[in-house]
Amino acid sequence: MWLIIGLIIGALLLGLVWLMKRGNFSLTWYEWLIGIIGMALILFTIQNFVGSLDELESKAASMFLLVIGLPGLILLAISWQLAARRIKKA
């Protein structure tokens, strides 16, 4: 599972860098930071969700999705919106 997740994340980062070079835009340091923190929270959520389900703790798995996964998604959305609005403005 982690090999596939690593390949997907690597492909997404490669696509982002390729798009940045092709589109002649860049991300600011805080957009990178917010995105990295959001992605780390999502990966942490996936790991704990699968681990909790393996131990037959479905309530704990659901709480991880809510408490850790939702802020991770929100941070990724904030990072995306900051970049999209700054690019559209320029």
Protein Blocks (a to p, Z undefined) as FASTA:
>chain_A
ZZmmmmmmmmmmmmmmmmmmmnopacdfklmmmmmmmmmmmmmmmmmmmmmmmnopaklm
mmmmmmmmmmmmmmmmmmmmmmmmmmmmZZ
